[in-house]
Amino acid sequence: MNINQIKADLRTLAKQDDEPLHVREIAKESLEAIEYLERELDKALAITSNKPQS
């Protein structure tokens, strides 16, 4: 299972009305955390790729 599949599953879970509210909230928060970490990783990679060679 890759990260895109996990994110898709979390999106689906967060929208399912037959799941308890706390489960949907946890899915939503987990998705937000993953997306935040992806953005931070992209920033870090951009910074390191723009560093001059020593």
Kinemage of the C-alpha trace (Angstrom):
@kinemage 1
@onewidth
@group {chain A} dominant
@subgroup {mainchain}
@vectorlist {calphas} color= white
{ca met a 1} P 0.000 0.000 0.000
{ca asn a 2} L 1.435 3.365 -0.942
{ca ile a 3} L 0.861 6.813 0.548
{ca asn a 4} L -1.631 7.808 -2.150
{ca gln a 5} L -3.762 4.761 -1.377
{ca ile a 6} L -3.622 5.526 2.344
{ca lys a 7} L -4.703 9.117 1.699
{ca ala a 8} L -7.551 7.947 -0.543
{ca asp a 9} L -8.721 5.491 2.113
{ca leu a 10} L -8.611 8.200 4.791
{ca arg a 11} L -10.620 10.566 2.570
{ca thr a 12} L -13.224 7.856 2.031
{ca leu a 13} L -13.368 7.001 5.722
{ca ala a 14} L -13.719 10.664 6.696
{ca lys a 15} L -16.794 10.980 4.440
{ca gln a 16} L -18.620 7.809 5.478
{ca asp a 17} L -21.754 8.688 7.381
{ca asp a 18} L -22.060 5.167 8.764
{ca glu a 19} L -18.828 5.618 10.741
{ca pro a 20} L -18.908 7.205 14.204
{ca leu a 21} L -17.995 10.882 14.294
{ca his a 22} L -14.783 10.266 16.245
{ca val a 23} L -13.587 7.801 13.587
{ca arg a 24} L -14.282 10.321 10.811
{ca glu a 25} L -12.495 13.056 12.758
{ca ile a 26} L -9.446 10.844 13.333
{ca ala a 27} L -9.344 10.004 9.619
{ca lys a 28} L -9.572 13.691 8.711
{ca glu a 29} L -6.861 14.685 11.194
{ca ser a 30} L -4.618 11.860 10.009
{ca leu a 31} L -5.003 12.986 6.409
{ca glu a 32} L -4.205 16.572 7.388
{ca ala a 33} L -1.102 15.394 9.269
{ca ile a 34} L 0.131 13.366 6.298
{ca glu a 35} L -0.405 16.300 3.928
{ca tyr a 36} L 1.399 18.636 6.340
{ca leu a 37} L 4.361 16.270 6.544
{ca glu a 38} L 4.463 15.989 2.763
{ca arg a 39} L 4.594 19.796 2.452
{ca glu a 40} L 7.348 20.028 5.061
{ca leu a 41} L 9.333 17.297 3.313
{ca asp a 42} L 8.954 19.115 -0.014
{ca lys a 43} L 10.247 22.311 1.622
{ca ala a 44} L 13.208 20.495 3.139
{ca leu a 45} L 14.058 18.830 -0.154
{ca ala a 46} L 13.830 22.170 -1.964
{ca ile a 47} L 16.192 23.755 0.548
{ca thr a 48} L 18.737 20.957 0.317
{ca ser a 49} L 18.607 20.844 -3.479
{ca asn a 50} L 19.280 24.603 -3.638
{ca lys a 51} L 22.295 24.432 -1.323
{ca pro a 52} L 25.601 25.221 -3.046
{ca gln a 53} L 27.996 22.328 -3.319
{ca ser a 54} L 30.864 22.455 -0.816
